[in-house]
């Protein structure tokens, strides 16, 4: 699934935070736009919140009232959980929505917004059987086209409230961003046209949302632009950082440009740009920028790996010291992954079969786990019978370097997983995007077609 990396290619720290925020919002019955945050609305907090709601004239110490309040809180939590499982908000549960998530309802703004919200949630897609990345991409494309259709109807509805218009505008703009990331035909022109139209809308809230989003949309048109136009846009983006005195918004936009370039097939443009961005960010001593500069430098380091050596030193899950240099002479896949990452887990059967086919010829795999604790990782490795070495920080180091703080991941600017790097027998990196068919093709080029027995096993597994 292209939906844990930058919202489309794998699992990112940003994506996990975003979906945690959605779940928290559902439990707290919050509607409207959502920003990052932690999942705070557990059973205990909901009960505390409910316990503070007292009928007029009754004291909080009235024991007789407590059971009713608890029942009400439990019902509220249950409803919120049921809604979140469908990609909805609790208030949406009272609506009659089509069973087919792609069907638009006959109702008004509330129903259309609920359907658009459902289409934009990973919860709704978790119930659909998807067998390939291509199939998933096609479903996301269909979903965001439907979101566009539904929200445009709400914006045209003169009976809808101001808040509903703003919710529709926010979802419409986000749909355009995802259409761009999916490189939907014509999206470069249509998305900017929609944002420009909304930016001049007479409704202040709608216009403000569009004005804040339009630059990000422009950045995401990069894959569909001519090289000269890309160069101009990148130069303007870097200049904005400097002119704005390294404002947070300008840096976010510059980092977004790097992400978009990184998603392309050729790492060279992204490598060149990220080096320039890292140099720029390191040129200021303004507070709070050093960490971002370090991460961008790491990203540039990774993107410049092709043709160069990669250094990996760490500790295995079993507690043994490991140095990637010890595998020189073998073709090695370095896989940054985590057990909580759906796309990472989905790649495991393919990698196991390829290792089975080519291991005797010199192919090896090294996993670098971004899990937050080691015990679930150990259990997963044992259950899935994963035969290759996996690195994970141990002891005091684990407290500082677990998860996205992993020192190896930070050194190479890993911002999304799975990230798979293929190294040849001479220790030189062949590809920084060696997953799926790219990995299969690369190994076939090195070793020849997959042996017949392994091919049959692989076909049976698929």
C-alpha positions in Angstrom: 0.0 0.0 0.0 1.3 3.4 -0.8 0.0 4.7 2.4 2.4 4.9 5.1 5.1 6.9 3.3 4.3 10.5 3.1 0.7 9.4 3.1 1.2 7.4 -0.1 4.2 5.1 -0.3 4.7 3.4 3.1 4.6 4.2 6.8 5.8 7.6 7.9 6.0 9.1 11.4 3.8 12.0 10.1 1.2 9.5 8.8 1.1 7.6 12.1 0.6 10.9 14.0 -2.1 12.0 11.7 -4.1 8.8 12.0 -3.6 8.9 15.8 -5.0 12.4 15.7 -8.1 11.2 13.7 -8.7 8.5 16.3 -8.4 10.9 19.2 -10.7 13.3 17.5 -13.3 10.6 17.0 -13.1 9.6 20.7 -13.4 13.2 21.7 -16.2 14.0 19.2 -14.2 16.7 17.6 -15.1 17.8 14.1 -13.4 20.2 11.7 -9.7 20.3 10.7 -7.3 18.2 12.6 -3.6 18.7 13.6 -1.0 16.5 15.1 -1.4 15.2 18.7 -1.4 12.2 20.9 -4.1 9.7 21.5 -5.5 11.0 24.8 -9.1 10.0 24.8 -8.9 6.7 26.5 -11.6 5.1 28.7 -10.3 6.7 31.9 -10.2 10.3 30.5 -13.7 9.9 29.0 -15.1 8.8 32.3 -13.4 11.7 34.1 -14.9 14.1 31.5 -18.4 12.6 31.9 -18.1 12.5 35.7 -17.8 16.3 35.7 -21.2 16.7 34.0 -23.7 17.0 36.8 -27.4 17.9 36.8 -28.2 21.3 38.3 -28.5 21.1 42.1 -26.7 17.8 42.5 -23.3 17.4 44.2 -20.5 15.4 42.6 -20.5 13.2 45.6 -24.0 11.9 44.9 -23.2 8.2 44.6 -26.6 7.3 43.2 -25.9 9.4 40.0 -22.5 7.7 39.3 -23.8 4.4 37.6 -25.9 6.4 35.1 -23.0 8.7 34.3 -20.7 5.7 33.8 -23.2 4.0 31.5 -23.5 7.2 29.5 -19.7 7.5 29.2 -19.4 3.8 28.1 -22.0 4.3 25.4 -20.3 7.4 24.2 -16.9 5.6 24.0 -18.5 2.6 22.2 -20.1 4.8 19.7 -16.9 6.7 19.1 -15.0 3.5 18.6 -17.6 2.1 16.2 -17.4 5.4 14.2 -13.6 5.4 14.1 -13.6 1.8 12.7 -15.7 3.1 9.8 -13.7 6.3 9.2 -16.5 8.4 10.6 -17.2 10.8 13.5 -19.7 9.8 16.2 -22.3 12.3 14.9 -22.1 10.6 11.5 -23.4 7.4 13.0 -26.9 8.8 13.1 -26.9 9.3 9.3 -28.1 6.8 6.7 -25.2 6.4 4.4 -24.7 4.1 1.3 -23.1 0.8 2.1 -20.9 1.2 -0.9 -18.2 3.7 0.2 -17.9 5.0 -3.3 -21.6 5.9 -3.7 -22.6 9.5 -3.0 -25.8 9.9 -0.9 -28.9 11.7 -1.9 -29.0 13.7 1.3 -27.6 17.1 2.1 -24.3 18.5 3.3 -24.1 16.3 6.4 -24.3 13.1 4.4 -22.0 14.3 1.7 -19.3 15.4 4.3 -19.6 12.1 6.1 -19.1 10.1 2.9 -16.1 12.3 2.0 -14.7 11.8 5.5 -15.1 8.1 5.2 -13.4 8.0 1.8 -10.5 9.9 3.2 -9.9 7.5 6.1 -7.7 4.4 6.0 -10.2 2.7 8.2 -12.7 2.4 5.3 -10.0 0.9 3.0 -8.9 -1.6 5.7 -12.1 -3.6 5.0 -11.4 -3.9 1.2 -9.3 -6.7 -0.1 -6.4 -5.3 -2.0 -3.8 -7.6 -3.6 -1.4 -5.1 -5.1 0.0 -1.6 -4.9 -1.5 -0.8 -8.3 -4.9 -1.9 -7.1 -4.6 0.2 -3.9 -3.5 3.2 -5.9 -6.5 2.8 -8.2 -8.8 2.8 -5.2 -7.3 5.9 -3.7 -7.6 7.6 -7.0 -11.2 6.7 -7.2 -11.8 7.8 -3.6 -10.3 11.2 -4.0 -12.2 11.9 -7.2 -15.4 11.1 -5.3 -14.3 13.3 -2.4 -13.8 16.1 -5.0 -17.3 15.5 -6.3 -18.9 15.4 -2.9 -17.2 18.4 -1.4 -17.9 20.5 -4.5 -21.6 19.8 -4.0 -21.4 21.0 -0.4 -19.6 24.2 -1.4 -22.4 24.8 -4.0 -25.1 24.2 -1.4 -26.4 27.6 -0.3 -28.3 25.9 2.6 -25.1 24.5 4.1 -23.6 26.2 7.1 -20.4 28.2 7.2 -18.7 25.5 9.1 -19.8 22.9 6.6 -18.5 25.0 3.7 -15.1 25.2 5.5 -15.0 21.5 6.2 -15.8 20.8 2.5 -13.1 23.2 1.4 -10.5 21.5 3.6 -11.4 18.0 2.4 -11.5 19.2 -1.2 -8.0 20.7 -1.0 -6.6 17.6 0.7 -8.1 15.4 -2.0 -6.3 17.6 -4.6 -3.0 17.0 -2.8 -3.5 13.3 -2.8 -4.5 13.3 -6.5 -1.2 15.1 -7.2 0.8 12.6 -5.2 -0.9 9.8 -7.2 0.0 11.7 -10.3 -3.5 11.5 -11.6 -3.7 12.7 -15.2 -4.4 16.4 -15.4 -4.2 16.9 -11.7 -1.4 19.5 -12.0 -3.7 21.9 -13.8 -7.0 21.0 -12.0 -5.7 21.1 -8.5 -4.1 24.5 -8.9 -7.3 25.8 -10.6 -9.5 24.6 -7.7 -7.2 26.1 -5.1 -7.0 29.5 -7.0 -10.8 29.5 -7.3 -11.2 28.9 -3.6 -8.6 31.4 -2.7 -10.7 34.1 -4.2 -13.9 32.8 -2.7 -16.2 35.4 -0.9 -16.4 33.1 2.2 -13.4 34.2 4.3 -12.8 30.8 5.9 -12.8 29.0 2.6 -10.5 31.6 1.0 -8.1 31.4 4.0 -7.8 27.6 3.8 -7.0 27.7 0.0 -4.5 30.5 0.4 -2.6 28.4 3.0 -2.7 25.3 0.8 -1.9 26.6 -2.6 1.9 26.7 -2.3 2.0 23.1 -1.1 -0.1 22.1 -4.0 2.3 23.8 -6.4 5.2 21.9 -4.9 3.4 18.7 -5.5 3.0 19.4 -9.2 6.8 18.9 -9.6 6.5 15.4 -11.1 4.3 16.7 -13.9 6.4 19.8 -14.7 9.1 20.3 -17.3 12.7 20.4 -16.0 13.1 24.1 -16.5 9.9 24.8 -14.5 11.0 22.5 -11.7 14.4 24.3 -11.5 12.6 27.7 -11.2 10.2 26.5 -8.6 12.9 24.9 -6.4 15.0 28.1 -6.6 12.0 30.2 -5.5 11.4 27.7 -2.7 14.9 28.0 -1.4 15.0 31.7 -1.7 11.7 32.0 0.3 13.5 30.2 3.2 16.3 32.8 3.2 14.1 35.9 2.6 11.6 34.8 5.3 14.5 34.5 7.8 14.0 30.8 8.0 10.4 30.8 9.0 8.8 27.6 9.9 6.3 27.7 7.0 9.0 28.3 4.4 11.1 25.4 5.8 8.1 23.1 5.8 7.5 23.9 2.1 11.2 23.4 1.3 11.2 20.0 3.0 8.0 19.1 1.1 9.8 19.8 -2.1 12.5 17.4 -1.1 9.9 14.7 -0.3 8.3 15.2 -3.7 11.6 14.9 -5.5 12.5 11.8 -3.5 9.4 10.1 -4.7 10.6 10.2 -8.3 12.4 7.3 -10.0 15.7 9.1 -10.4 17.4 10.0 -7.0 19.8 12.5 -8.6 17.5 15.6 -8.6 16.5 15.0 -5.0 20.1 14.4 -3.9 21.2 17.7 -5.5 18.3 19.7 -4.0 18.6 18.2 -0.5 22.3 19.1 -0.4 21.5 22.7 -1.3 18.7 22.8 1.3 21.0 21.2 4.0 23.7 23.8 3.2 21.1 26.6 3.5 19.7 25.4 6.8 23.2 25.0 8.3 24.1 28.5 7.3 21.9 30.0 10.1 22.3 29.7 13.9 18.6 30.5 14.4 17.2 28.4 17.2 15.3 25.2 16.4 16.7 24.7 12.9 19.7 22.5 13.7 17.8 19.3 14.1 15.9 19.8 10.8 19.2 20.6 9.1 20.7 17.4 10.4 17.8 15.3 9.1 18.0 16.9 5.7 21.7 16.2 5.6 20.9 12.6 6.4 18.4 12.5 3.6 21.0 13.9 1.2 23.5 11.4 2.4 21.0 8.5 1.6 20.0 9.9 -1.8 23.7 10.2 -2.7 24.4 6.5 -1.8 24.0 5.2 -5.3 27.5 4.2 -6.5 29.0 4.7 -3.0 29.4 2.6 0.1 27.0 2.4 3.0 28.1 2.2 6.7 25.9 0.2 9.1 27.1 -0.7 12.6 24.7 -1.8 15.3 23.5 -4.6 17.6 21.3 -7.5 16.6 18.1 -8.4 18.3 20.0 -11.3 19.9 22.5 -8.7 21.4 25.4 -9.4 19.0 27.6 -6.7 17.5 27.1 -6.3 13.7 29.0 -4.5 11.0 27.7 -4.4 7.4 31.3 -4.5 6.2 31.4 -8.1 7.3 29.1 -9.0 4.4 31.3 -7.5 1.7 31.4 -10.0 -1.2 27.6 -10.6 -0.9 24.7 -8.7 -2.4 22.9 -7.2 0.5 19.4 -5.7 1.0 19.3 -3.3 3.9 15.6 -3.0 4.9 14.4 -0.2 7.3 11.1 -1.5 8.6 8.8 -2.0 11.6 6.2 -4.7 12.7 3.5 -2.0 12.9 4.1 -1.0 9.2 1.6 -2.7 6.9 3.5 -2.2 3.7 6.7 -3.5 5.4 5.0 -6.7 6.6 3.4 -7.2 3.1 6.9 -7.2 1.6 8.2 -10.0 3.9 6.9 -13.0 1.9 8.5 -11.6 -1.3 11.8 -11.0 0.4 11.8 -14.4 2.0 11.2 -16.2 -1.3 14.0 -14.1 -3.0 16.4 -14.9 -0.2 15.5 -18.6 -0.5 16.1 -18.4 -4.3 19.4 -16.5 -4.2 20.9 -17.0 -0.7 23.2 -19.8 -1.9 24.5 -17.4 -4.6 25.4 -14.7 -2.1 22.2 -12.7 -1.4 21.7 -11.6 2.2 19.2 -9.3 4.0 19.7 -7.0 7.0 16.7 -5.6 8.7 16.9 -2.4 10.8 13.8 -2.2 12.9 12.1 1.1 13.9 9.8 -0.6 16.4 9.4 1.1 19.7 10.2 -1.9 21.9 12.1 -5.1 21.3 9.8 -7.8 22.8 7.0 -7.5 20.1 9.8 -7.5 17.5 11.3 -10.7 18.8 7.8 -12.3 18.9 7.1 -11.2 15.3 10.5 -12.5 14.0 9.9 -15.9 15.7 6.3 -16.2 14.5 7.1 -15.2 10.9 10.3 -17.3 10.9 12.4 -14.5 9.5 15.8 -15.9 8.9 17.9 -12.8 8.4 19.7 -10.6 10.9 17.7 -7.7 12.4 19.3 -4.7 14.2 17.8 -3.1 17.2 19.4 -0.8 19.9 19.9 -2.5 23.2 20.2 -1.4 26.9 20.4 2.3 27.6 20.8 3.0 23.9 17.3 1.6 23.3 15.7 4.3 25.4 17.3 7.0 23.3 17.3 5.4 19.9 14.1 3.3 19.6 11.5 4.0 16.8 12.1 6.9 14.6 15.0 8.1 16.8 17.0 5.1 15.6 20.6 6.5 15.1 21.1 4.6 11.8 17.8 5.8 10.4 18.5 9.3 11.4 22.0 9.2 9.9 20.5 8.2 6.5 17.5 10.6 6.8 14.9 7.8 6.9 11.5 9.5 6.9 9.3 6.7 5.6 9.3 2.9 5.7 9.8 0.5 4.1 13.0 2.0 2.8 15.1 -0.7 1.1 18.7 -0.2 -0.1 20.4 -2.7 -2.3 24.2 -3.1 -2.2 26.3 -5.1 -4.7 29.1 -7.5 -3.9 31.7 -4.7 -4.1 29.9 -2.9 -1.3 28.5 -0.2 -3.6 24.8 0.8 -3.4 22.8 -0.1 -6.5 19.4 1.3 -5.5 17.9 3.3 -2.6 14.4 2.1 -3.6 14.9 -1.7 -3.9 11.4 -3.0 -3.0 8.8 -4.9 -4.9 9.5 -5.5 -8.6 12.5 -3.2 -8.5 14.2 -5.6 -6.1 13.2 -8.7 -8.2 14.5 -7.1 -11.4 17.8 -6.1 -9.8 18.5 -9.5 -8.4 17.5 -11.2 -11.7 20.0 -8.9 -13.5 22.7 -10.0 -11.0 22.0 -13.7 -10.6 19.8 -14.6 -13.6 16.1 -15.7 -13.5 14.8 -17.1 -10.2 15.3 -20.8 -9.9 12.3 -22.9 -11.0 11.6 -24.4 -7.6 11.6 -21.1 -5.9 9.5 -19.5 -8.6 6.9 -22.2 -8.1 6.9 -21.6 -4.4 6.6 -17.8 -5.0 3.7 -18.3 -7.4 1.9 -20.5 -4.9 2.4 -17.9 -2.2 0.9 -15.1 -4.4 
